[in-house]
Structure formats: structure tokens, C-alpha cells
Amino acid sequence: MLSQRRDVRPIPLVDLPAEDALVGDAVRAAVARVADAQEFILGDEVARFERSIAERVGVPEAVGVANGSDALVLALTAAGVGPGDEVVTTALSYFATAGAIVRVGATPRFADVAEGSFNVDAASLERVTTAKVRAFVPVHLFGRVAPMPEILELATTRGLAVIEDAAQAIDAELDGVRAGAFGDFGCLSFHPSKNLGGWGDGGMVLCRRAEDAPRLRRLRAHGGYAGVHDEVGMNSRLDALQAAVLAAKLSFLERFGAMRRERARRYRELFCAARLEDVVRVPEAPTVGTEVVHHFVVRCVRRDALREHLFLRGIGVGVYYPRPLHLQPCFASLGGREGDCPNAEAVCRDALSLPMSPGLEPSDQERVVSAIREFYRGAAP
Ligand SMILES: Cc1ncc(COP(=O)(O)O)c(C=O)c1O
């Protein structure tokens, strides 16, 4: 087995210790506050954090839950999606997006991503929308908002619910609207690797209609209130500890978003200087809206060999995602075939996520690009 060189400092894909150093004592003070209060699940910390997020995203209500996957399940349930329904989502996402659709008893249908984008193609979405489709689940992948105006227009024409998977896109914006505030519901993940990440799991459902929030609050607590259960929900509550950590980190989110965009700009500059355009396609800066660069993903030839080359040089990279959702073995019975979503399939073959964190050093970015240049062009000059 090949092993990493030990004489070079590793550059992680996501550098949580560097982020923690920037956040400083704020998070530890928040943890101490929860330790003093001894109130660990829901409570004031969670209610305060829910209000901060609702205000920030621009929705009337936000409901804290145990993780982003549950947020999707709960939002689909609140939208009335269930057995016999179909739901259209993108073929390119983390598994949870499709898993949630199945967990509410519905059947996923997969649309392709647009050429040159990682987000769903509205025309493909329309093509796979059958009479049984009850909702759309667009994903704002890697921190860039999906084509929401087109998706909302189609949903309105067909009378469908829209549940946004904004797990990777808190603070991303298009036409002055933030990710999670376009649809009937928006779902956030606070997994530690996310742009706003906790010290464990966490998630949130954003509600465009305030009247949906009480039902969601019951659904996250087994569907009941004060011992009376009108329906069966799940146990999916946000910890006070996570809410306190996340609230402390929230005040850094805007600055961290700008730092991520600056690092994306720097990568573009370095790749341009490296003259690798025949082998590495770098994502252009968006012409509309604001991205939050959850991942910086390039498309490259001989991806797996390059990945190995970088790994050996201590450079952490990721493959998001190695297999599109329509070709997952667990969905074989749905009849998905290679060629159904050619753009998503191509991304799964050639996309590589490079190190990206607010604290990523310019010299480390230089090392990443120079190692990539070395792979394609031989030893750096
Ligand atoms: C696009 C997407 N959807 C859903 C999820 C699920 O979130 P969680 O891991 O908090 O359950 C994630 C994150 O992992 C994600 O990236």
C-alpha cells in the first residue's frame, strides 16, 4: 500500500482546528454556559438560535432538529409527501437527499445537472416530472444556489411543494433571497464540516409559512405535545450544546464566507497562471448571486490518479460524489440506467474537491496547485 510522505505538512480538505483557532474563546464560553444551565435538549438556547437563523435567512420560523437528514424527512412530511407520491430531485447530491424521500414512503425521480454546473437543470427537472410528482427537492450544491426562479415557476404551474436542500449553502443568495427561503421549506445541516458546523450533529427546517412551525415542532418530538399524539413523528431534537456552539459561530459566518470566496478567487488565479486549462476545469465565479464555496470542486482528467498523487503529498481532497443517485444499488428497482443523467455521471467521474476552509493559507493553495501542475506537466520548474 502506498503511504503518505512524512516530510511534508498535511493540508486537510477541511481544516477544523484552523477554524476553531479563528473562532477563539467564543465557542468555549458558550459550552460553559450550557454546562452551568444544565438544560441540554431544546430550551432557551435552541429557541434563541432558531430565531437568529430565521432572521438571517429571512423566513418567519425555523425549527431545530437533530441533523440535516431528519430536517429533509420532517419537511417532506410537513409538505404532505407520503406513500404513492413521487418527488424529483437532482442525481448529484449527498445520499441523504434521496434517502429522505424514501424514508417518507415516496419514490425519488432524478433529474440531471446542467452542463458546466453542479446544480440541477430546470429543463431536465421538467422532463422527469410525472403526474405523480408531489414535490421538488432542489439542492444548492457546494454552496451555490440552484436555478430557483425556473424551479419555482414550474412548481407553481404544477401546484407542487418545494423543499430546498440547503445543507451546504447557508448564507448563499440569489436575487436577494437566501438559500432556504425560496421554497415552502428549507433544510440546513450543521454537521461539523459544514460552513456553519457544530460540535456534533444538528439541523434545521426553515418555514416560509409561520403556521407550519407548530406541526414541525410536534413532529420532531414524536408528533405529540403534553402527552397527546395526533400523529406519529420522530425523536429529532437539537441539543442546547449544539445550539450554543452554533450561535457563537454564527457571528463569524459572514466573514468566513468572504474568506472562502477570497480563497476561491486565489485558486482561480493560481490555476490561470499554471496554464492547465486542457486538463483541469476550474469553476468560474458566479455571474449572479453570492456563493459560499462549501467545496471548491474542479473537473479533471485522470481524476483518480491525480487524487492518489495529491494524497501521497499530504494534500486532502474529496470526491463528491463517486456515484450519482440514480445508479445507487439501493435504487436499482427504480430502473435508473447509465446515460440517464450524463452530466451528473461525468461529474462523478472527474470532479475533485480541493482543500477549502476559511483559514486556508495562500502558501498552501500554491502547494496544491503546484502539486497538480507537477502531476500533469512533470516536475515543477
Ligand atoms: C446536500 C446534503 N443534504 C443533506 C445532508 C444531510 O445532513 P446531515 O449530515 O446533517 O444529516 C448533507 C450533509 O451531510 C448534505 O451535504
The ligand as an ORCA input file, in Angstrom:
! r2SCAN-3c Opt
* xyz 0 1
  C     -26.621     18.078      0.309
  C     -26.809     17.469      1.663
  N     -28.036     17.069      2.052
  C     -28.261     16.545      3.260
  C     -27.247     16.372      4.168
  C     -27.547     15.694      5.457
  O     -27.152     16.415      6.563
  P     -26.717     15.664      7.931
  O     -25.382     15.060      7.684
  O     -26.677     16.774      8.919
  O     -27.759     14.663      8.229
  C     -25.953     16.800      3.822
  C     -24.802     16.707      4.746
  O     -24.241     15.833      5.183
  C     -25.720     17.329      2.534
  O     -24.498     17.712      2.149
*
